[in-house]
Amino acid sequence: MSIQQSGLLHTVTSIVGRVNSGIARLATPSLTQLVLRLALAVPFWRSGVNKWDRFLQLNDVAVLLFSSEFKLHLPGGPYAFPAPEMMAFAAGSAEIVLPVLLVLGLASRLAGLGLLVMTIVVQLTVPDGWPIHLTWAAMALGIMAWGPGRLSADHFVGKLKV
């Protein structure tokens, strides 16, 4: 390798190192964890608010979907959801409570697990939606694996422990 090639390699390596360092400062773990929590909360929250007419009152559409439209695509199926009113209420409740927990960063790993389970059920209900469902599963697993980060209620509660 010539001196000129060595100098060019050093320059390129230096530039790549500075770019990587800048990216690492921008994408801090806590910011990444916050964005994961928010990104996973949004689609479930939006789905959840569409299921309710008022406090603890499901709308007719939510019940209709679970009783006649939604089917579980399992081997030998598709199968109707058991207890559709109860399933609609449980899904609608979870789609409100779990995203709120994620946004606050409270019981985040548990909320991530709940949304992972919901994602699996959604996948069994809408098999063609696998690309977005895979994304939701990846976000839920990331939250479960790495926790909510420092920008969370869980972090502050953990600091209060004596």
Secondary structure by P-SEA (a helix, b strand, c coil): ccaaaaaaaaaaaaaaaaaaaaaaaaacaaaaaaaaaaaaaaaaaaaaaaaccccccccaaaaaaaacccccccccccccccaaaaaaaaaaaaacaaaaaaaaccaaaaaaaaaaaaaaaaaaacccaaaaaaaaaaaaaaaaacccccccaaaaaaaacc
